[in-house]
């Protein structure tokens, strides 16, 4: 395990790391036990777990970006509670040291022959492939939206991109009066609770600044519900009613007319019905899709372009040596950081099972968590599974706004992410849940 095979030749540890990280254009062929494509939350955490089990130089990571963002912090950045700098670390500092980072993009998947090709023509031969490519933000799919975002002094915002996330707090501070509109698109999105979190934070900000009476706050979602889990949705309906937030379901943003400050919506159930609303601030959530290079490989993906995996094992239904983790997977869970934590344990275990030639797989139950921040000191900690049933960790009802859960979101989860999750040492709160259940049971006796 102290040597790395590259193009059929072996190099010592220090040289191979240098070659692969900075001089990979000199060598076109690579070989590894596990190839991880993507260095986001899923890619980094699974690479760390596998490197600790398989040893140095067993894992190659292909990732083009120099920066790694903790995206769950973006809602708080949009509300002025955190800074963009706090959400950003250099990629080289978060990827596992025992793995090899090939800085670049994948341009072709060939799962039949077990090969991946990168943009400089390099080919990587793997025993196991882990796809952790996430989803792409496609602002241009809504006519006028990209133009509106790129205008100087724009009053159109979006917390989904590091390019625009700070703008929301900037325009909020300048707000005078008018409509503030928040949208949720007719597509899968990462962190589906985020579009309404920033809505609640905005409402709370205006109330604290004595500007609430000057704003009409509107949340238009293409979904038929405010939230997919009824247990928490019922609580959220109480929040919006108490705080006079207008919620319209089945309304999808289809156009932005920036020169007139007009947002155009379409009724999802009755497409012939369209509604134009003038805005003072528009927070837009872009449609999101799997990366093009992935969706173009029909052997790997379903009709929607997501990696076609078994929802319980996260293993490809056709290629036993391919797994997916995170947002690019076809598993029907809510696409959150917490979901990836639980998935990483399952994917790691099942990869080791595959490599060892055994059949002792474990299953993923669809666990996801969405800390629904409802202001500057309140949060509803939503946790649920594939069946959209609550799967609460703490020994109290979590469909209630709590300061303790706000502190968990603001202070504890970022530390957990940087210190434990990216190093492969966090598998989700299952262990904590068991401890709390024992405490709760003993109190009942």
C-alpha positions in Angstrom: 0.0 0.0 0.0 3.1 2.3 0.0 3.2 2.3 -3.8 0.8 3.7 -6.4 0.3 2.1 -9.8 0.2 4.7 -12.6 0.1 3.5 -16.2 1.4 0.1 -15.1 4.4 1.6 -13.3 4.9 2.0 -9.5 6.0 5.2 -7.7 6.7 5.8 -4.1 4.2 7.7 -2.0 5.7 11.2 -2.1 6.4 11.2 -5.8 3.1 9.7 -6.8 1.2 12.3 -4.8 3.2 15.1 -6.5 2.7 13.6 -10.0 -1.0 13.1 -9.7 -1.8 16.4 -8.0 0.2 18.8 -10.0 1.7 17.1 -13.1 -1.1 14.8 -14.2 -1.0 16.2 -17.7 2.3 14.4 -18.2 0.7 11.0 -17.6 -2.5 9.9 -19.4 -3.3 6.7 -17.6 -4.2 6.1 -14.0 -5.4 3.2 -12.0 -7.0 3.0 -8.6 -9.0 0.8 -6.3 -11.7 3.4 -5.8 -12.4 6.5 -7.9 -14.5 9.2 -6.4 -15.8 11.8 -8.8 -16.7 15.0 -6.9 -15.2 16.7 -3.9 -18.3 18.2 -2.3 -19.8 16.9 0.9 -20.5 13.4 -0.4 -17.3 12.9 -2.2 -15.1 14.3 0.5 -16.7 12.3 3.3 -16.8 8.9 1.4 -13.2 9.4 0.2 -12.1 9.9 3.8 -13.9 6.8 5.0 -12.5 4.6 2.2 -9.0 6.0 2.5 -8.9 5.1 6.2 -10.0 1.5 5.4 -8.0 0.9 2.2 -4.9 2.8 2.9 -2.9 5.6 1.3 -3.0 6.0 -2.5 -6.0 3.6 -2.9 -8.4 6.4 -3.6 -8.4 9.0 -6.4 -10.7 12.0 -6.2 -11.5 14.0 -9.4 -12.6 17.5 -8.5 -12.1 20.8 -10.5 -12.7 23.4 -7.8 -10.2 25.0 -5.4 -12.8 25.9 -2.8 -15.1 23.8 -0.7 -18.3 25.5 0.6 -20.5 24.5 3.6 -23.7 25.2 1.7 -26.1 24.7 4.6 -24.6 28.0 6.0 -25.9 30.0 3.0 -29.3 30.8 4.5 -27.6 32.3 7.5 -25.2 34.3 5.3 -28.3 35.6 3.5 -29.6 36.8 6.8 -26.4 38.4 7.9 -25.7 35.9 10.7 -22.6 34.3 9.0 -20.1 35.4 6.4 -19.2 33.8 3.1 -15.6 33.4 4.4 -16.9 31.2 7.3 -18.5 28.8 4.8 -15.4 28.4 2.6 -12.2 26.3 3.0 -9.5 25.5 0.5 -10.3 22.1 -1.2 -6.8 20.8 -0.5 -7.4 21.2 3.2 -10.6 19.2 3.4 -9.8 16.3 1.1 -8.3 13.3 2.9 -4.5 13.4 2.9 -4.1 9.8 2.1 -6.1 10.1 -1.1 -4.9 11.5 -4.5 -6.5 14.6 -5.9 -6.7 15.0 -9.7 -7.7 18.6 -10.2 -10.0 18.6 -13.3 -13.3 17.6 -14.8 -14.6 14.3 -16.0 -15.7 14.5 -19.6 -16.7 10.9 -20.3 -17.9 7.9 -18.3 -17.4 4.4 -19.7 -19.0 2.1 -17.1 -18.9 -1.0 -19.3 -15.1 -0.9 -19.5 -14.6 0.6 -16.1 -12.9 3.8 -17.3 -13.4 7.5 -16.8 -11.9 10.2 -19.0 -10.9 13.7 -17.9 -10.8 17.0 -19.7 -7.0 16.7 -20.5 -7.5 13.3 -22.1 -6.4 11.3 -19.0 -8.0 7.9 -18.5 -8.6 6.4 -15.1 -9.2 2.7 -14.6 -11.0 1.9 -11.4 -12.2 -1.1 -9.4 -15.0 0.8 -7.8 -16.5 4.1 -8.9 -18.3 6.5 -6.5 -20.4 9.3 -8.1 -20.7 12.4 -6.0 -21.2 15.1 -8.5 -24.1 16.9 -6.9 -26.5 19.0 -9.0 -25.9 22.1 -11.2 -27.7 25.4 -10.7 -29.4 26.4 -13.9 -30.5 30.0 -13.5 -30.7 30.4 -17.3 -33.6 28.0 -17.5 -35.9 30.8 -16.2 -35.9 33.6 -18.9 -34.6 36.9 -17.5 -33.4 35.5 -14.2 -29.7 35.3 -15.0 -29.9 38.8 -16.6 -31.6 40.1 -13.4 -29.0 38.6 -11.2 -26.1 40.1 -13.2 -27.5 43.6 -13.3 -25.6 46.3 -11.3 -27.4 47.0 -8.0 -29.8 44.2 -8.6 -32.7 43.6 -6.2 -32.9 40.0 -7.3 -31.1 37.6 -5.0 -30.4 33.9 -4.5 -28.8 32.2 -1.6 -28.0 29.1 -3.6 -24.8 30.5 -5.2 -21.8 31.9 -3.4 -21.8 34.5 -6.2 -25.1 35.9 -5.0 -25.6 34.8 -1.5 -24.3 37.9 0.3 -26.6 40.1 -1.9 -29.8 39.2 0.0 -28.7 40.8 3.2 -27.4 43.8 1.3 -30.7 44.5 -0.4 -32.6 43.7 2.8 -30.8 46.4 4.6 -31.8 48.9 1.9 -35.4 47.8 1.7 -38.0 50.6 1.9 -41.4 49.1 1.0 -43.2 46.7 -1.4 -43.5 43.0 -2.2 -40.8 40.6 -1.2 -41.2 37.4 -3.2 -39.6 34.0 -2.5 -39.8 31.1 -5.0 -39.4 27.3 -5.1 -38.9 25.8 -8.6 -40.6 22.9 -10.4 -37.4 20.7 -10.1 -35.6 18.8 -7.5 -33.5 21.1 -5.3 -30.7 20.6 -2.7 -31.9 21.6 0.8 -35.6 22.0 -0.1 -36.2 23.8 3.1 -33.8 26.6 2.3 -36.2 28.7 0.1 -38.6 29.2 3.0 -35.8 29.5 5.6 -34.6 32.7 4.0 -38.3 33.8 3.8 -38.7 33.4 7.6 -35.3 35.1 8.3 -36.3 38.0 6.1 -39.6 38.4 7.9 -37.9 38.4 11.3 -35.3 40.9 10.2 -38.0 43.4 9.0 -40.0 42.9 12.3 -36.9 43.7 14.3 -36.1 46.8 12.2 -39.7 48.1 12.5 -40.2 47.7 8.7 -42.6 44.7 8.7 -45.7 46.9 8.1 -44.1 48.2 4.9 -43.6 44.7 3.3 -45.9 42.1 1.8 -44.1 38.8 2.0 -45.0 36.2 -0.5 -43.8 32.6 -0.7 -44.7 30.9 -4.1 -43.8 27.3 -4.4 -44.3 25.0 -7.4 -45.0 22.2 -4.9 -48.5 21.3 -3.8 -47.5 21.6 -0.1 -45.5 23.9 2.0 -43.4 21.0 3.2 -43.4 17.3 2.3 -43.7 15.9 5.8 -47.2 16.7 7.2 -46.0 16.6 10.8 -43.7 19.5 10.2 -45.9 21.1 7.5 -48.7 21.6 10.0 -46.3 23.5 12.3 -45.1 25.7 9.4 -48.6 26.6 8.4 -49.0 28.0 11.9 -45.8 30.0 11.6 -46.8 31.6 8.3 -50.3 32.4 9.6 -49.0 34.0 12.8 -46.5 36.1 10.8 -48.8 37.0 8.0 -46.7 35.4 5.2 -48.7 34.7 2.0 -48.1 31.2 0.8 -49.2 30.1 -2.7 -48.7 26.5 -3.7 -48.4 25.1 -7.3 -47.0 28.4 -8.6 -43.8 28.2 -10.5 -41.6 31.1 -11.5 -41.3 31.1 -15.3 -39.9 34.5 -16.2 -38.3 37.6 -14.7 -38.7 41.0 -16.3 -35.9 43.0 -14.4 -36.5 46.3 -16.1 -40.0 46.4 -14.7 -39.4 44.4 -11.5 -41.9 41.9 -12.6 -42.0 38.1 -11.7 -44.2 35.9 -13.8 -45.6 32.7 -12.4 -47.5 29.8 -13.9 -50.0 27.6 -12.2 -48.5 24.1 -12.2 -52.0 22.4 -12.2 -53.5 24.8 -14.8 -50.6 25.9 -17.1 -52.9 28.3 -19.0 -53.1 30.4 -15.8 -50.3 32.9 -15.4 -49.7 35.6 -12.7 -47.5 38.7 -12.9 -46.3 40.2 -9.6 -44.3 43.4 -9.1 -41.5 43.0 -6.6 -39.2 45.2 -4.5 -37.0 42.1 -3.7 -37.2 38.8 -5.5 -35.4 35.8 -4.0 -35.2 33.1 -6.8 -34.3 29.5 -6.4 -32.9 28.1 -9.7 -33.9 24.9 -11.4 -31.4 22.2 -10.5 -30.3 19.2 -12.6 -27.6 16.6 -12.6 -24.4 17.6 -14.4 -24.5 17.2 -18.2 -21.6 14.8 -18.3 -23.5 12.4 -16.1 -27.0 12.7 -17.7 -25.4 12.1 -21.1 -24.3 8.6 -20.0 -27.5 6.7 -20.4 -25.9 3.5 -19.0 -25.5 5.2 -15.7 -28.7 7.3 -15.3 -32.4 7.2 -15.3 -34.6 9.4 -17.5 -34.2 12.4 -15.3 -30.4 12.1 -15.4 -29.8 10.9 -11.9 -27.5 7.9 -11.2 -29.7 4.9 -11.2 -29.1 3.2 -7.9 -31.0 0.9 -5.6 -32.6 3.2 -3.1 -31.7 1.0 -0.1 -28.1 0.0 -1.0 -27.1 3.1 -3.1 -25.5 0.6 -5.5 -26.1 0.9 -9.3 -28.8 -1.4 -10.5 -26.7 -2.5 -13.5 -23.1 -2.1 -12.5 -22.3 -3.6 -9.2 -19.0 -1.7 -8.8 -20.6 1.7 -9.1 -22.2 3.6 -6.2 -23.7 7.1 -5.8 -23.9 9.4 -2.8 -25.6 12.8 -2.4 -27.6 14.9 -4.7 -26.8 13.1 -8.0 -28.3 9.9 -6.8 -31.7 8.7 -7.9 -32.6 7.7 -4.3 -35.9 9.5 -3.5 -34.7 11.1 -0.2 -34.6 14.8 0.5 -31.3 16.2 -0.7 -29.6 17.5 2.4 -26.2 17.3 4.1 -27.7 15.1 6.9 -28.9 12.6 4.2 -25.3 12.4 3.0 -24.0 11.7 6.5 -26.2 8.6 6.7 -25.6 7.6 3.1 -21.8 7.7 3.6 -21.9 4.9 6.2 -24.0 2.8 3.9 -22.0 3.4 0.8 -18.7 2.8 2.6 -19.9 -0.5 4.1 -21.4 -1.7 0.9 -18.3 -0.9 -1.1 -16.1 -2.9 1.3 -18.6 -5.7 1.1 -18.3 -5.6 -2.7 -14.5 -5.5 -2.6 -14.4 -8.4 0.0 -16.8 -10.5 -2.1 -19.4 -10.9 0.7 -23.1 -10.2 0.7 -23.5 -8.5 4.1 -24.9 -5.2 2.8 -26.6 -2.6 5.0 -29.5 -0.3 4.0 -30.3 3.4 3.9 -33.7 4.3 5.2 -33.9 7.7 3.5 -33.1 9.6 6.6 -32.8 13.4 6.1 -32.8 16.4 8.3 -33.8 19.9 7.6 -33.1 22.5 10.3 -35.9 24.9 9.4 -34.6 28.2 10.7 -37.6 30.5 11.3 -35.8 33.6 12.5 -32.8 34.9 14.3 -33.3 32.7 17.3 -35.8 30.0 16.3 -35.6 26.7 14.4 -37.8 23.7 13.8 -35.5 20.6 13.5 -37.2 18.4 10.9 -36.0 14.8 10.6 -37.7 12.2 8.6 -37.2 9.1 6.4 -38.2 7.7 3.0 -41.8 7.3 4.1 -41.9 11.0 5.1 -42.5 9.9 8.7 -40.8 11.9 11.5 -37.5 10.3 12.8 -36.7 12.6 15.6 -33.4 12.5 17.5 -34.1 14.5 20.6 -36.4 13.5 23.5 -38.9 16.3 22.8 -41.3 17.3 20.0 -39.3 18.8 17.2 -42.2 20.3 15.3 -41.9 23.4 17.6 -39.8 26.5 17.2 -36.9 26.2 19.7 -33.9 28.3 20.5 -31.9 25.2 21.3 -32.3 23.9 17.8 -31.3 27.3 16.4 -28.1 27.1 18.4 -27.6 23.6 17.0 -28.0 24.9 13.5 -25.9 28.0 13.9 -23.0 26.7 16.1 -22.9 23.0 16.5 -23.6 21.7 12.9 -20.8 23.7 11.3 -18.3 22.3 13.7 -19.6 18.8 13.2 -19.3 19.3 9.5 -15.7 20.6 9.3 -14.3 18.5 12.2 -16.1 15.2 11.9 -18.1 14.7 8.7 -15.5 15.6 6.1 -13.0 13.4 7.9 -15.4 10.5 7.6 -16.2 10.3 11.3 -19.8 11.2 11.3 -22.6 8.8 10.2 -25.6 10.8 11.3 -27.4 11.0 14.6 -28.4 7.3 14.9 -26.2 6.7 17.9 -27.5 9.9 19.6 -31.1 8.8 18.9 -30.5 5.5 20.6 -29.1 7.2 23.7 -32.0 9.7 23.9 -34.5 6.9 23.4 -33.0 5.0 26.4 -33.2 8.2 28.5 -36.8 8.9 27.5 -37.7 5.2 28.2 -36.2 5.4 31.7 -38.0 8.6 32.5 -41.3 6.9 31.6 -40.7 4.0 34.0 
